[in-house]
Amino acid sequence: MLKKYLNYLKKIDYLIATIILTLLVVLTVLGVIMRYVFNKPFTWLEEVQLFCMVWLVFFGAAPALRSGSLVAIEIVVELFPIGIQKIIDVFIDLIFIGVMSFFFYQSIGFIRMFILNARTTPMLDIPMWFVYLAAPIASVDIILSHIWVTYTKLIVQKKAVSKDE
């Protein structure tokens, strides 16, 4: 039951990113048609595209992390013996979680600044805090995804070791 629930949770960011990407593409195509065919451009399109891009980047990061699609340069780490590679992996994991935790903390301050200033987008009057709310939400998602990937990797390694014995 818990595993099924976690699988649904892992798919939420995929769903959010897919919806936002679809919306971005459809609105951009409609914007081009309205501007060049009907000579009636959407004045609000740039704001919505900015909103979509911010949310797409943040909500696409965790799925990319879980699927192993993020760029990693491992050539230097692979030069070391396996024992040292594992130590380096743990060190990198701790640094990654630390950096993402710091990013979460800073993004909360950033959101608070926008709330206090009551800043909104010029055309649609969308609160700027809402536009950038993706940062703290996605950073938690990224941290949890990284923990999930690390845990899964350790389980796979443990099973591989037990099969070898």
Backbone as JSON, one array per atom type, in Angstrom:
{
  "sequence": "MLKKYLNYLKKIDYLIATIILTLLVVLTVLGVIMRYVFNKPFTWLEEVQLFCMVWLVFFGAAPALRSGSLVAIEIVVELFPIGIQKIIDVFIDLIFIGVMSFFFYQSIGFIRMFILNARTTPMLDIPMWFVYLAAPIASVDIILSHIWVTYTKLIVQKKAVSKDE",
  "N": [[0.83, -1.2, 0.0], [1.88, 1.29, 0.89], [4.01, 1.49, -0.91], [2.64, 1.73, -3.33], [1.36, 4.18, -2.93], [3.63, 5.87, -2.75], [4.6, 5.6, -5.36], [2.58, 6.9, -6.8], [2.93, 9.47, -5.75], [5.47, 10.05, -6.77], [4.89, 10.45, -9.41], [3.53, 12.82, -9.61], [5.06, 15.18, -10.0], [5.97, 14.67, -12.59], [3.54, 14.82, -13.94], [2.75, 17.49, -13.43], [4.88, 18.88, -14.71], [4.5, 17.97, -17.34], [1.95, 18.96, -17.99], [2.43, 21.71, -17.79], [4.44, 22.06, -19.75], [2.99, 21.35, -22.04], [1.02, 23.35, -22.0], [2.68, 25.6, -22.32], [3.76, 25.16, -24.92], [1.4, 25.11, -26.5], [0.31, 27.68, -25.98], [2.39, 29.27, -26.97], [2.43, 28.61, -29.71], [-0.17, 29.44, -30.4], [0.17, 32.14, -29.81], [2.02, 32.91, -31.79], [0.48, 32.49, -34.09], [-1.65, 34.29, -33.6], [-0.23, 36.69, -33.59], [1.13, 36.86, -36.14], [-0.65, 35.99, -38.12], [-3.25, 36.98, -37.58], [-2.64, 39.49, -36.72], [-3.02, 40.36, -34.1], [-1.64, 40.34, -31.34], [-1.18, 38.47, -28.27], [-1.09, 40.26, -25.38], [-0.38, 39.47, -22.87], [1.07, 37.18, -23.05], [3.88, 36.83, -22.71], [4.27, 36.99, -19.94], [2.88, 34.71, -19.01], [4.36, 32.75, -20.29], [6.82, 33.09, -18.99], [6.1, 32.34, -16.37], [5.39, 29.66, -16.9], [7.87, 28.64, -17.77], [9.51, 28.92, -15.5], [8.19, 27.22, -13.63], [8.29, 24.84, -15.07], [11.04, 24.26, -15.3], [11.74, 23.88, -12.59], [9.95, 21.82, -11.77], [10.65, 19.85, -13.52], [13.12, 19.02, -12.79], [13.32, 17.15, -10.62], [12.11, 14.71, -11.68], [14.01, 14.31, -13.71], [16.28, 13.87, -12.2], [15.57, 11.48, -10.86], [15.36, 9.73, -13.01], [17.92, 9.58, -13.9], [18.83, 11.41, -15.74], [20.21, 13.75, -15.47], [23.16, 15.67, -16.01], [26.3, 14.32, -15.35], [29.64, 14.26, -14.38], [31.73, 11.78, -14.25], [34.21, 10.76, -14.67], [36.57, 11.33, -13.25], [36.01, 10.36, -10.69], [35.75, 7.65, -11.25], [38.35, 6.84, -11.56], [39.34, 6.15, -9.13], [39.68, 3.52, -6.59], [37.01, 1.15, -5.87], [36.06, 1.29, -3.18], [36.82, 3.88, -2.35], [35.4, 5.31, -4.24], [32.78, 4.91, -3.34], [32.85, 6.31, -0.95], [33.3, 8.89, -1.93], [30.92, 9.18, -3.36], [29.03, 9.26, -1.24], [29.89, 11.6, 0.01], [29.38, 13.46, -2.06], [26.6, 13.15, -2.23], [25.85, 14.18, 0.29], [26.74, 16.83, 0.05], [25.11, 17.65, -2.08], [22.51, 17.44, -0.96], [22.83, 19.29, 1.08], [23.28, 21.68, -0.38], [20.85, 21.88, -1.78], [19.13, 22.13, 0.4], [19.98, 24.58, 1.44], [19.28, 26.14, -0.76], [16.49, 25.83, -0.63], [15.97, 27.15, 1.81], [16.85, 29.78, 1.16], [15.1, 30.34, -0.95], [12.67, 30.5, 0.36], [13.0, 32.88, 1.78], [13.16, 34.6, -0.39], [10.57, 34.35, -1.48], [9.13, 35.35, 0.68], [10.01, 38.01, 0.61], [8.81, 38.88, -1.78], [6.12, 38.64, -1.04], [5.93, 40.51, 1.05], [6.51, 42.86, -0.36], [4.39, 42.93, -2.07], [4.47, 42.6, -4.81], [3.47, 42.31, -8.18], [2.78, 40.76, -11.41], [3.01, 42.75, -14.38], [0.93, 42.74, -16.41], [-1.1, 40.69, -15.96], [-1.44, 40.8, -13.28], [-0.61, 38.85, -11.47], [0.47, 37.56, -8.43], [3.91, 37.85, -7.66], [5.13, 36.16, -5.85], [3.74, 33.83, -6.16], [4.49, 33.01, -8.69], [7.17, 32.3, -8.29], [6.95, 30.38, -6.34], [7.37, 27.83, -7.03], [10.04, 27.21, -6.6], [10.73, 26.65, -3.73], [8.94, 24.49, -3.33], [9.66, 22.63, -5.32], [12.33, 22.24, -4.59], [12.15, 20.78, -2.23], [10.95, 18.51, -3.32], [13.04, 17.7, -5.01], [15.06, 17.11, -3.13], [13.84, 14.97, -1.74], [13.57, 13.21, -3.88], [16.25, 12.75, -4.48], [17.08, 11.46, -2.16], [15.48, 9.2, -2.41], [16.53, 8.07, -4.8], [19.15, 7.54, -3.97], [18.67, 5.72, -1.87], [17.41, 3.65, -3.33], [19.53, 2.96, -5.0], [21.35, 1.98, -3.13], [19.95, -0.27, -2.2], [19.86, -1.82, -4.53], [22.62, -2.25, -4.88], [23.14, -3.69, -2.56], [21.63, -6.03, -3.02], [22.98, -6.96, -5.25], [25.48, -7.54, -4.16], [24.78, -9.55, -2.35], [23.93, -11.53, -4.11], [26.31, -12.19, -5.35], [27.64, -13.47, -3.34]],
  "CA": [[0.0, 0.0, 0.0], [2.78, 2.44, 0.96], [4.77, 1.56, -2.16], [1.71, 2.24, -4.35], [1.2, 5.6, -2.63], [4.87, 6.55, -3.13], [4.66, 5.63, -6.82], [1.7, 7.99, -7.24], [3.58, 10.72, -5.39], [6.59, 10.28, -7.68], [4.38, 10.82, -10.73], [2.89, 14.14, -9.57], [5.91, 16.19, -10.64], [5.91, 14.4, -14.03], [2.26, 15.33, -14.42], [2.82, 18.95, -13.41], [5.8, 19.31, -15.76], [3.88, 17.67, -18.64], [0.86, 19.92, -18.2], [3.02, 23.04, -18.0], [5.09, 22.06, -21.06], [1.93, 21.36, -23.05], [0.45, 24.7, -21.97], [3.68, 26.5, -22.89], [3.83, 24.96, -26.37], [0.12, 25.51, -27.11], [0.2, 29.13, -25.92], [3.39, 29.87, -27.87], [1.93, 28.44, -31.09], [-1.31, 30.36, -30.54], [0.72, 33.49, -29.83], [2.6, 33.15, -33.12], [-0.65, 32.6, -35.03], [-2.36, 35.55, -33.35], [0.6, 37.84, -33.95], [1.51, 36.97, -37.55], [-1.76, 35.72, -39.03], [-4.36, 37.89, -37.3], [-2.09, 40.78, -36.31], [-3.61, 40.66, -32.79], [-0.84, 39.57, -30.38], [-1.56, 38.4, -26.87], [-0.19, 41.13, -24.62], [-0.06, 38.79, -21.62], [1.73, 35.91, -23.32], [5.24, 36.76, -22.15], [4.16, 36.7, -18.51], [2.49, 33.32, -18.83], [5.51, 31.95, -20.7], [7.79, 33.16, -17.88], [5.54, 31.51, -15.32], [5.52, 28.26, -17.33], [9.29, 28.26, -17.82], [10.01, 28.77, -14.12], [7.62, 26.02, -13.04], [8.75, 23.69, -15.84], [12.42, 23.96, -14.9], [11.78, 23.34, -11.24], [9.25, 20.54, -11.65], [11.3, 18.87, -14.39], [14.41, 18.63, -12.21], [13.21, 15.92, -9.81], [12.01, 13.54, -12.56], [15.3, 14.1, -14.4], [17.17, 13.28, -11.2], [15.17, 10.09, -10.61], [15.59, 8.9, -14.2], [19.35, 9.58, -14.22], [19.01, 12.23, -16.94], [21.03, 14.93, -15.2], [24.54, 15.53, -16.45], [27.26, 14.02, -14.29], [30.99, 13.99, -14.87], [32.19, 10.75, -13.33], [35.47, 10.21, -15.14], [37.59, 11.45, -12.21], [35.63, 9.45, -9.61], [35.97, 6.28, -11.71], [39.78, 6.53, -11.49], [39.63, 5.65, -7.78], [39.17, 2.18, -6.26], [35.57, 1.11, -5.57], [35.82, 1.76, -1.81], [36.93, 5.35, -2.33], [34.27, 5.81, -5.03], [31.59, 4.91, -2.48], [33.03, 7.43, -0.01], [33.08, 10.11, -2.71], [29.47, 9.24, -3.64], [28.36, 9.71, -0.02], [30.27, 13.0, 0.17], [28.63, 14.21, -3.07], [25.2, 13.13, -1.81], [25.7, 15.11, 1.4], [26.88, 18.19, -0.5], [23.91, 17.93, -2.88], [21.39, 17.68, -0.04], [23.13, 20.56, 1.74], [23.06, 22.78, -1.33], [19.41, 22.0, -2.03], [18.53, 22.64, 1.63], [20.29, 26.01, 1.44], [18.43, 26.74, -1.8], [15.13, 25.88, -0.07], [15.96, 28.22, 2.81], [16.96, 31.06, 0.46], [13.9, 30.59, -1.75], [11.62, 30.93, 1.29], [13.26, 34.31, 1.99], [12.83, 35.27, -1.65], [9.11, 34.36, -1.54], [8.69, 36.28, 1.72], [10.26, 39.36, 0.12], [7.76, 39.2, -2.76], [4.86, 38.81, -0.32], [5.99, 41.79, 1.76], [6.47, 43.95, -1.34], [3.13, 42.81, -2.81], [4.79, 42.79, -6.22], [2.69, 41.48, -9.1], [3.16, 40.89, -12.81], [2.41, 43.97, -14.91], [-0.27, 42.58, -17.23], [-2.13, 39.82, -15.4], [-1.52, 41.08, -11.86], [-0.36, 37.62, -10.72], [1.51, 37.81, -7.4], [5.21, 37.28, -8.01], [5.44, 35.06, -4.95], [3.14, 32.62, -6.71], [5.31, 32.59, -9.83], [8.4, 31.68, -7.8], [6.64, 29.38, -5.32], [7.87, 26.54, -7.52], [11.4, 26.97, -6.09], [10.78, 25.86, -2.49], [8.21, 23.22, -3.48], [10.48, 21.72, -6.12], [13.56, 21.88, -3.89], [11.79, 19.66, -1.35], [10.77, 17.37, -4.23], [14.37, 17.27, -5.47], [15.74, 16.47, -2.0], [13.21, 13.67, -1.52], [13.92, 12.35, -5.02], [17.65, 12.36, -4.33], [17.11, 10.44, -1.11], [14.87, 8.0, -3.0], [17.49, 7.49, -5.74], [20.26, 7.0, -3.17], [18.15, 4.54, -1.19], [17.23, 2.62, -4.34], [20.87, 2.55, -5.43], [21.92, 1.16, -2.06], [19.23, -1.56, -2.2], [20.34, -2.57, -5.7], [23.99, -2.68, -4.59], [23.09, -4.74, -1.52], [21.15, -7.24, -3.67], [24.05, -7.44, -6.13], [26.51, -8.13, -3.31], [24.27, -10.81, -1.78], [23.9, -12.53, -5.2], [27.69, -12.59, -5.6], [28.12, -14.32, -2.25]],
  "C": [[0.87, 1.26, 0.0], [3.56, 2.61, -0.33], [3.91, 2.13, -3.29], [1.52, 3.75, -4.17], [2.44, 6.39, -3.04], [5.02, 6.62, -4.65], [3.75, 6.72, -7.39], [2.33, 9.35, -6.94], [4.71, 11.06, -6.35], [6.12, 10.76, -9.05], [3.75, 12.21, -10.76], [3.75, 15.18, -10.27], [6.0, 15.95, -12.16], [4.65, 15.02, -14.63], [2.26, 16.85, -14.49], [3.7, 19.46, -14.54], [5.19, 19.08, -17.15], [2.77, 18.66, -18.96], [1.42, 21.3, -18.53], [3.7, 23.11, -19.36], [4.06, 22.11, -22.18], [1.31, 22.75, -23.14], [1.4, 25.7, -22.62], [3.73, 26.39, -24.41], [2.56, 25.46, -27.06], [0.0, 27.04, -27.11], [1.19, 29.82, -26.85], [2.94, 29.76, -29.32], [0.76, 29.38, -31.34], [-0.84, 31.81, -30.61], [1.31, 33.86, -31.18], [1.48, 33.34, -34.14], [-1.37, 33.93, -34.85], [-1.54, 36.76, -33.79], [0.78, 37.97, -35.46], [0.38, 36.7, -38.53], [-2.87, 36.74, -38.83], [-3.93, 39.29, -36.89], [-2.72, 41.28, -34.99], [-2.84, 39.89, -31.71], [-1.45, 39.56, -28.99], [-0.59, 39.27, -26.08], [0.31, 40.46, -23.35], [0.79, 37.55, -21.81], [3.1, 35.77, -22.68], [5.22, 36.43, -20.66], [3.82, 35.24, -18.25], [3.63, 32.39, -19.24], [6.59, 31.94, -19.62], [7.35, 32.24, -16.75], [5.72, 30.03, -15.66], [6.97, 27.8, -17.31], [9.84, 28.03, -16.41], [9.49, 27.46, -13.53], [8.1, 24.77, -13.77], [10.18, 23.29, -15.44], [12.46, 23.31, -13.53], [11.09, 21.98, -11.13], [9.76, 19.49, -12.62], [12.6, 18.34, -13.79], [14.33, 17.32, -11.43], [13.01, 14.68, -10.68], [13.31, 13.25, -13.31], [16.31, 13.46, -13.45], [16.85, 11.8, -11.0], [15.45, 9.18, -11.8], [17.07, 8.84, -14.6], [19.67, 10.43, -15.43], [19.83, 13.49, -16.7], [22.48, 14.64, -15.59], [25.44, 15.28, -15.24], [28.61, 13.7, -14.94], [31.64, 13.04, -13.88], [33.57, 10.21, -13.67], [36.55, 10.25, -14.05], [37.3, 10.46, -11.08], [35.94, 8.01, -10.0], [37.44, 5.88, -11.72], [40.17, 5.92, -10.15], [39.13, 4.22, -7.59], [37.71, 2.27, -5.79], [35.27, 1.63, -4.16], [35.85, 3.27, -1.7], [35.8, 5.97, -3.15], [33.01, 5.9, -4.19], [31.66, 6.07, -1.48], [32.77, 8.75, -0.73], [31.6, 10.28, -3.02], [28.7, 9.75, -2.43], [28.63, 11.19, 0.21], [29.49, 13.88, -0.81], [27.15, 14.27, -2.7], [24.95, 14.14, -0.68], [25.81, 16.56, 0.94], [25.62, 18.57, -1.27], [22.72, 18.26, -1.98], [21.6, 19.0, 0.71], [22.85, 21.76, 0.85], [21.57, 22.98, -1.58], [18.67, 22.5, -0.78], [18.76, 24.14, 1.76], [19.44, 26.74, 0.41], [16.99, 26.86, -1.3], [15.02, 27.05, 0.91], [15.98, 29.6, 2.14], [15.69, 31.37, -0.34], [12.71, 31.0, -0.88], [11.77, 32.43, 1.57], [12.87, 35.13, 0.77], [11.31, 35.42, -1.78], [8.57, 35.37, -0.52], [8.89, 37.73, 1.28], [9.18, 39.78, -0.88], [6.41, 39.41, -2.08], [4.83, 40.16, 0.38], [5.9, 42.98, 0.81], [5.18, 43.99, -2.14], [3.34, 43.04, -4.31], [3.98, 41.82, -7.08], [3.21, 41.65, -10.52], [2.4, 42.06, -13.42], [1.06, 43.78, -15.63], [-1.4, 41.83, -16.53], [-2.31, 40.01, -13.89], [-1.41, 39.81, -11.0], [0.7, 37.94, -9.66], [2.81, 37.11, -7.77], [5.59, 36.13, -7.08], [4.88, 33.75, -5.49], [3.95, 32.09, -7.89], [6.53, 31.82, -9.34], [8.19, 30.69, -6.66], [7.14, 28.0, -5.74], [9.24, 26.21, -6.9], [11.41, 26.2, -4.77], [10.06, 24.52, -2.6], [9.08, 22.2, -4.21], [11.77, 21.34, -5.4], [13.3, 20.75, -2.89], [11.62, 18.39, -2.18], [12.11, 16.81, -4.69], [15.13, 16.57, -4.34], [15.17, 15.08, -1.76], [13.53, 12.7, -2.65], [15.36, 11.87, -4.91], [17.8, 11.29, -3.25], [16.56, 9.12, -1.64], [15.86, 7.29, -3.94], [18.65, 6.85, -4.99], [19.84, 5.72, -2.46], [18.0, 3.37, -2.17], [18.57, 2.07, -4.81], [21.52, 1.64, -4.39], [21.26, -0.21, -1.99], [19.71, -2.43, -3.36], [21.75, -3.08, -5.46], [24.0, -3.8, -3.56], [22.62, -6.06, -2.12], [22.22, -7.83, -4.57], [25.15, -8.12, -5.32], [26.04, -9.47, -2.76], [24.17, -11.9, -2.85], [25.29, -13.05, -5.48], [28.2, -13.56, -4.54], [27.51, -15.66, -2.38]]
}
